Amino acid sequence: MRPAFSIVIAGLFVVFVGCGESPENGNDIGDVSEDTFDDTDTKEPSEDVKDTDTDDGDGSQEIEVTDDDPGQDDSEPPEECVDPDGDGYGEGCAAGPDCAPDDPLRFQLVNLYVDADYDGHGVGEPIESCIGAEILPGWATNGDDCDDRDPTVYPGAPELADDGVANGCAGEDLKAATANGIFVSPDGTEDGAGTREDPVNSIKTAIQKAGAQQIKDIFVAGGDYDESLVVLNDVAIHASYNPATWEFDSQERVTSLYSTGPVAIRAMESSLVLNRIKVIGYRSDAGSSQHTTVNGIIIEDGEATVVDTTVRGCEITTTVADDREVSCKGLWAINSDVILISATIEGGELSIQEDSLTGPVERNCSSTAVTSENSSLLLLNTSLDVDPNITIDNSAGTIKANLAGQYLDVTGGTVAFIGGKMVSHMWIQANGIDAQDDELQVDLQAEGTGISISGLGRVYLINSNIASIAANVLSQVSVTSLNPVNATISNSAKSTAATVSSGTLVSLNSAAHVDFNEAGVQLDGLPEESNVSQQNLTQLQVLEVGQEGTAQIANTVFLMDGSDADEGNNFISLLPGASLYMTHNVFWVYEGDFCKINDGTSCVVQKTDDDFSKCTKDAGCLLIENMIEADPKYGEVPHEVEPGSPLIDNGIDPAELGFSLTTDYFGEHRPKGAGYDIGPVEFE
């Protein structure tokens, strides 16, 4: 029994009513605690119970609700609704009976199936479960999956050509050599028929032909295609073929789409499948950029399945004529359902380079890998990356530069990031900066954020590795004036692995690594009696939780490089009203000696601190228990450990928190040994 951390999944929490066992590990899950805090949030549940995965492309699962009072005559409900916990469910209530009448965050009795590959389709025997408004990743409301090891295979799945399987569980593998579709080749013609023998030379033309002929599948030979696509009808683009045989050839026949406009692919109110293609947003390698806001893919009011595909928001090296922001996004989902499997999504290679300017000079640059607005996203075995930078050389006067990098920006909706990784860096350099009229002002700010959650969004981080975006900010001032100079120099580099402004972050068996930042100034040729004010700030945080934010963390490794630790560095920073629930986690710092959790009272903990286990109106709910001693032998999140490491067998069974977790980051079975290991890897 775990009365403390049961709140971690309050609102998500599952209680298994039947005497089932969690699959493959034999651990009993029938006695999960039902305790909750009195001051836990009691929002009204939504009418639809949404899942993080898509089911037949509709972005939700239908819940099989079981009647816990089958003898009641539904046509003659009692006049009075008996609802002691105020969740809208109860005896005689229009919403239905309540399976947990004393818990406002659990109310529906449903049948759930183990879904090991997270595709929304499960297997095995149903487990009768009392849940709240959401189905947690790892469970499904049906048991019809024909292969629970492959997330691309389930009833109704979109067919992925030449992958060796019938993705929809019926028929045979779709093959370009024999299939009906529209065919594209660099050697084709503009007015080609779109057949294997007479292909068109443009993907845009193929989409138009597919719509006119009511054909969904488009087969694209390897090569480079310079065009931007607008998708208004359902299409599946299968790429990287040999046009001579229409056999799949990923080694020699890579298909690359290079955007000619601000968006490479824009799909609206349609269903899009991208299979084995490389998508590059706007490119510019000299002069002023024609477009200052560019995107790799935008999915709006639709759905998409993206498999074995690389998306890069931009490849820009540019100067900017004014202070407009240059912004790149890899994938942007708006009111949509999107699945990414074994994909790489990059904000883009974005570089602003200025030379020999006279101030005031202001440059702004941002790069985001994935942006999700009120959408449902499932990212499986997917990597996120950004690479922005600003360089200003041989300029004078007032110099300002702001740089922002982000892996995942979530506003509303739900995102499940499972078995993935995030790692990158960014930098600002100002070289050879001189005074103008004996005045000099340099203000350089770089901020990297791994995950940002707002608008009551929800993010599940499972079996994943995330790292902050390491920021480097350097000013090199070379003054040629013979007169004293008034100089103000400010360099700031901030990195946060995850920020929850409004919404919820759930981290299970993952690792969060905050790498070192650097901010510095080099002064050359400064005349005597010059007045110089300089500030160099580096700030590191693993997690920041705002007033309307909640973080629920279990079996997670936190690692921070504390070699240049400033007072502003925190593992976790909480604003008044934030809620934090943690159990069975590891904190450690290398080349540093701090382990700080700041709730406004300078509360510092090394493991369990009784004073920190409290819930107050001003500080929200704070609950930390069963913290594990860090392993000092490792300065990085390890993939291998020595026997006796505190990471081994010290994790909580995810079933006690309502999750079904049967594999690790590498797809290996877990648990191995006496219990679950902490972090994304299950060690031998």
N, C-alpha and C positions, 0 to 999 in steps of 0.2 A: 504493500500500500504506500502511495506517495501523496499525502494530503497537500504538500507544499506546491509542487510543480504542476499539479493538475490544472491550476489556473493558467499555466502557460498556453494551453490550448483552449482556454475559455472562449466559447464562440466558434472554435474550430473543433472542439474536443469531441472524441468519440468514446462512448461507453459500449462495450460489447455485451449484449444482454444474454446471448446464448453461451453455452460452455465450450466455445471454440478455442482453438489454439492458434497462435501466430504461425504462419506457414514456415516450414522447413527448420525452425529453431526449437520448436516444442515448448516455448515459454508460454505459460498460462496467461491469458489476457482477459479473463473473465472477472477479475477482481480489481479493475482499475478504480482509483478513488473518484468519488463524486463530489468532493468538497470544493467549494468556491469561496472567494472573498466576498464580503457583503458589499463592498464598494466597487465591484467590478462593473465595467460598462454594460448597460442593459439595453442596447439599441434594439429596435424592433427588427425581427428577421425579414429578409426579403421574401417576396412571394416565390421566386424561383430559386432553387438551390443550384448555384453555378459551380462548375468544375474548372480546374486549371487546364484541362486538356479538352480537345475537341472530339466529338462523337459524330462520325459521318459528316464532318465539316460544319456542324451547326454550333460548335463552341460550348455545348452544355451536355449534361447527361440527364436523362429522365430518371427520377427517383422512384423506386418501387416502395411505396409507403405501406407498412403493415398495420393492420387495425388491431390495437391492443384491447379493444372492447367489441369483439365481433357480434356479441349478442344484442347490441344496441340497435334500435330501429332508426336508420339514418333519415327516414322520411319524416319522423316526428321527434326532432331534437328537443331537449329540455328547454324550458323558457329561459333559464338562467345559465350563463356561461361561468363555470367555476374555473378560475385561473389564478391560483394563489401566487405564482411567481411573475405574473404580468407580462408574459411573452406572447399572448394572443392565442395560446394553445391550452386546451383543457377540456374537461367534461362538459359537453353541451356547447362548445365553442365552434364557430363557423370554420375556423382554420383546421380543426380536428383535435383529437386527443393529445395529451402531453405525456411523453414517455419519461420525463423528468420534471414532475410538477413543482419541485422545490428549487430548480435551477433554471433561470431565465435564458441561459445560453445553450440549452439543449432541449429539444422539443419534438423531433421527428424520429419515429421508429422506422428504420429502413433496412433493406438487405444489401450488404456490401460484399464485393468480391475482390480478392487480391489482384492488383494490377501492377505486376513487377516491372513492366516496360513503360508505364505511365502514358499509354495511348488512349485511355478512357474505356478500355475493354479488359475485363478480368477473366479469371479462370477459377475452377474449384467449386467448393460448396459455399453457399451464401452464409454470411454471418449477420445475424440480426443485431442491429446497432442503433443506439440512440445518439443522434448527432444534432448539431446546430444548423447554421445557414449554409455551410460549405462542406463539400467532400474533400478530404485531404488528399494530396498527391500520394499515389500508391494504392488507392482504392477505386473501385468502379461500381456502378449500379447494375451492371450486367455481367454475365459469365460466358460470353460468346467468343472470346478471343481465340483465334486458331493458332497463334504463336505468341506467347506472352514473353518471349525473349527479344522480339523485334518490334520496335515502335512504329515501323512503316507497314506492318501487316496487321490488319483487323478487318472485320466485315464493313464494307463500304469505303475502305481506304482508297485514296487516289492511286491509280496505277503508275508506277515508276518504271519506265521502259528499261529493259535489258539489265535488271538487277537480279535476275535468276529466280524470282518468286512471283506468285500471284498475290499482289498486295491486298486485294479485296477478299481473299480466302476462297475464291472460286475461279475456275478456268485456268489459264496458263499465263506465264510471264508475257507482258507486252513487248514485242520486238519490232524495232524500226525496219528490219529487213522484210517484214511481212505485214506490218500494221497499216491500217488506213489512217492517213494523216496528211499534213502539209509539210513539205520538205524544203529546207533552206541550205544553201551552200554558197561560199564566196565565189564559186565558179558558175553559179546560176545566173539567170537573167531577170531583169525587172519585170518583164511580162511573161515569165515562165508559168507553166501550168501548176507548179507546186507539187509535182510528183517526184518519185525517186529518179526517174529518167530525165525530168525537166524541172529542176528545182528553181525556186525564186532566189534572189540574192539578198533579200532583206527580211529580217524578223518582223519588222513592222508590216510589210506586205503580207507575210504569212498569217499574222494575226487578223488582218482584214479578210483574207480569203477564208480562214477558219470560221470567222463569224458569219460570213455570207453562206458558207456551205454547212453550217451547224456541225463543225468538226472541232473537237477539243484538242487533240494531240498535234504538236508541232515538233519536228525532228530537225535539229540544227547541226550541220557539219562543223568540225573544228575550224577555227580561224578567227579573225578580228572583224567585228561589226561596229561601225561608227554610226550610231543612231540612238535616239531616245524613244521609248515605247510608252504608249498609253493603252491600257487594257480595260475595255468596257464589257467584254464577254468572257465566259469561262474558257480558260486555256491552260494547257500543260506544256511547258517548254522543256524538252529532253535534249541534252546537248552532248557535244564531244564525240561526233561520229566521223568515220571515214566515208566520204561521199562516193567512193568507188564501189563500196560493198554495203554501206549503211550498217556496218558493225561498230559497236562501241569501242573507242580507242582513247582512253584517258591519258595515255603516255605521250602520244604524238599529235593528238587532235583536240587540244583544249579550245573550248569556245569562250571567247571574251567579248563582252558587250561594253563599248566605250561610249559614254553619254556625249551627246552634242548639245545638250541644254542643261538647265539647272537640276533636272531629275532624270535619272537613267530609266527607271521603270515606275510608272504611276498606275496603280490598279484601283478602280473605283466601282463599288457595287458589283463585284464580280468575284470569281474564284480563280486563284492563280496557283499553279504548281511550277516551281523551278527545280530542275533536276540536273545537277552537275554542270553548272555554268558559272562563269566569273563575271561579276557586274562591277564596273568602275564608273563612279560619278564623274562630274565635270573635271576636265584636265586643263591645266594652264602652266606653262613652264617659263614664262617671261612676261614682263610688263604688267599692266593693271588688269586684274581679273574682270572679265565681263560679267560674271555672276558672283555675288558675295554671299549668297545663301544657296547651298547645293545639297542634294540628297542622292543616295544610291537607289533606294526603293521606298516608295510611299504606298501603303495599303490603307485605303479609306472606305469604311462602310462595307467591308467585304471579308474575305478569308484567303489565307495563303498557306501553302505547305512548301517549305524550302529545305532541300536535302542536298548534302555534299556540295554546297555552293559557297563561294566567297563573294562577299559584298563589301565594297570600299566606297565610302561616301564621296571622296574626291582625291585627286592628285594635283595639288595646287602649290606652285611656288610663284608668289606674286608680290607686287607692290600695291599699295592702296592710295588712291589719290586724295582721300579725305579720311574722316574718322569712322567710316562705316565698319561694322563688324563683319569679318569673314567667318562664315559658319558652315561646318560640314556635319552631316548626319549619315550614318550607314543605313539603318532601317528605321522607318517611322510608321507606326501603326496607330490609326485613328478609328475608334469604334469598330474594331475588327477582331477576328480570331486568327491567330497566326501560330504555326508550328515550325520550329527550326530544329533540324536533326543533323548532327555532324557538320555544322556550318561554321564559317568564320565571318564575323561581322566587324568591320573596322570603320571608325569614324572617318578616317582618311589620313593621308599624308599631306598635312597643311602647314605651309611655311610662308610667313611674311618676311620679306627681306628688303630693308631700306638702306640707302647709302647716300651720304653727303646731303642731308637735309638740314634746314634751319628751322628751329622750333617756332611756335609750339607744334610738336609732333605727338599724335595720339593714335595708337594702334590697338585693335581689339580682335581677338581670335578665339574661336571655340570649336571643339570637336566632340561629338557624341556618337557612340557606337549604335545603341538602340534607344529609341524614344517610344514609349507606350502611353497613349492617351485613351483612357476608358476602354481598354481592350483586354482580351484574354490571350496571353502569350505562354507558350510552352517551349523552352529552350533546352534541348537534350544534347549532351556531349558537344556543346557549342563554345567557341572561343570569342571573346570580345577584346577589342584593341583600339587604341587611339594614338595619334602621333603628331600633335601640334607643336609649333615652335615659332618664336619671333626673334629676329635678329635686326638690330639697328646699329649701323656702323658710321663712324666719322661724321656725326651730326652734332648740332649745337643748340643750346637753349633749354627749353622745357621739353622733356621727353617722358611720355607716359605710355605704358603698355600693360594690357590686361589679357591674360591667357587662361582659358578654362577647358578642362578635359573631363569627360564623363563616360563611363562604360554603359550604364543603364539608368535611364531617367523615366520614372513611372509616375503618372498622374491618374489616379483612379484605376479601376480594373484590377486584374490579378495577373501576376507573372510567376511562373515556376521555372527556376534556373537549376537544372539537375545535371550533375556530372560534368560541369563546365569549368572554365577558367577565365580569369581576367588579369591581364598584366600589361603594363606599358609605362611610358615616361613622357615628360614634356619639359621644355626649357625656354627661358628668355635670356638673351644676351644683348647688352648695350656696350659696344666697343668703341674706344677712341672718342668719347663724348667730351665736348668742349663747352666752355662758358659762352654766353652771348650777352654783351654789354655788362660784363663782369657778374652776371647772374647765371646760376645753374640749378636746375631742378630735375631730378630723375625719380620717377615713381614707377616701379615695376612690380606687378602682382601676378602670381600664378597660383591657381587653385585646382587641384585634382580630386575628383569624387568618384568612388567606385560605383555605388548604388545610391540613388536619390529617390525618396518616396514622398509623395504629397497627394492631396485630393482624396484621402482615405484609400489610397492604393494598398495592395497587399503583395508582398514578395516572399516566395518560398525559396530558400537557398539550401539545397540538399546535395550532399556528396560533392561539393564544389570547392575550388580554390579561388579566392579573390585577393587581389592586392591593390593597395592604393596606387594612384598614379604619381610616381615620384616626380617632384618638381625641383628644378634647378633654376635659380635666378642670380645672375652675375652682372655687375656694373663695372666697367673699366673706364675710368675718367682720366683723360689726358688734357690738361689745361695748358694752353699756349699764351694766355694773357699774362702780362707783367704786373698787372694791378691785382690787389687782393680780391678774392672772389667770395661772394655769398652763395653757398651751396647747400641744398637740401636734398639728401639722397635717401630713398626708402626702397628697400627690397623685401618682398614678402613671398614665401613659398609655403603653401598649406596643402596638406593631403589628408583626406578622410576616406576610410574604406566604405562606410555606409552612413547615410544621413536619412533619418525618418522624421520629416517635418509633421506630416499628418498621415497616419495609416499604420501599417503593421509590417514588421520584418520578422520572419520565422527562419532561424538558422538551425539546421540539424546535420550533424556529422560533416562539418565543413571547416575551412581554415581561412582566416583573415590575416593578411600580412601587410603591415604598414612599413614601407621602406624609408630610408633616410631622405631628407630634403637638404638642399643647400642654398644659402643666400649670402652673397658677399660683395665687397667693394674693393677695388684696387685704385689707388690715387697716384697719379703721375704728374709731376711738374706743377704742383700746387704752390702758388706764391706765398711768401710769409705773410702773416697777419690775416690770412683768409679765414673766413667764418664758415665752418663746415658742421652741419648737423646730419648725422646718418643713423639709420635704423635698419637692422637686418633681422627679420623675423622668420623663423621656421617653426611650423606647428604640425604636429602629427596627432591624429585621432583614429582609432579603430571604428568607433561608433558614436554618433551624435543623435540624440532623441529629443524631439521638440515637444511642445506642450500638448499636442494632440497625437503624439506618436507612441507606439508600443513596440518593444523588441522582445522576442521570445527565443531564447537561445539554449541549445543543449548539444552536448558532445562536440563542441567547437573549439578549435585551437586559435588563440589570439597571439600574434607575434609582432613585436615592435622593435625596430632598430633605434635604440636609445643612445647612440654614441654622442649625439649633440643635443641632448635633451634640454628643451626650454621648459620654463614653468607652465607654458600654455599647452604642453603635451598631456594628453589623457588617453588612456585606453577607451574610456567611455565618458561622455559628457551628457548630462541630463538637464533639461530645462524644467522649471516647476510645472507640475502636471504630467510629466512624462511617466511612462510605465515601463519597467524593466523586470523580466523574469529570467533567471539563469540557473542552470543546474549541470553538473558534470562537465565543466569546461576547464580549459587550461589557459593560463596567462603566462607569457614570459617575455622578457626583454633581453637582448644581447648587447653587450658593451654599455649597459646602463643598469641602474639599480632601483628604478621606480616602477610601481604598478598601481596606478592611480585611477580611481573612479570618482568623478567630481559631480556631486549633486547640489552644488552651491554651498556646501558646508565643509569643503576640503576633506571629505571622507576618503581615507586611503585604506585600502584593504590588500592583503597579500593572499589570503585564502578566504575563509569564512569570517565575517565580522558580524557579531550579534547586533550591533547598533545599526547595521545596514539593512537588516531584515525588518522592514517596517512599511507601513502604508499610511500616507498622510494626504490630506486634501491638497496641500500646496505642492508636494513633491511627487504626487502620483503614487503608484505602487512599485516598491522596490523589494525584490526578493532574490537573494543569491544564496545558493546552498551547494554543498558537495563539490567545492572547487578542488581541482587536482593539482598537486605540486608539479611545477614545470620540470622538464628534462633539460638540465643545463648542458648536455652534450651536443645539442643541436642549435645552430643559429639560423636555420631555415626550417620550414615545415617539412618534416622528413617523409620519405617514401619507404625507408627501411629504418628499423630501430633495433637496439640491442635488447636481449632478454632482460626483463625486469623494468623496462621503461614504464613510467606512470601512464603513458598513453594506452597501454595494453590492458584490455578487459575492464577498464574503469568507467566505461560509458553506461548511461542508462539505456535500457531496452526501449527503442522507439515505440514499441507497442503500448507501453505505459503512457505515452503521450498521444496515442491515437493514430500513429503512423505505421505503415507496413514498409519496412526497409530491408530488402533481402540481398542487395549487392552494394559494392563500394564504388569509388571513383573509376576504377579500372574494370568494372563489371565482374569482379570476383565475389564469390559468395561471402556473405557476412551473416551472423558472427562466426568467427573461428576461435575456438577456445572457450573459456569460462563465461565470457560476456562480450559486449560490443566494445570495440576500440574507439578512442576519441579521435576525431578528425575524419577526413575524407577517405583514408586508406585503412583497410582491415589487414593487419599484419599477420604473418604466419605464426 
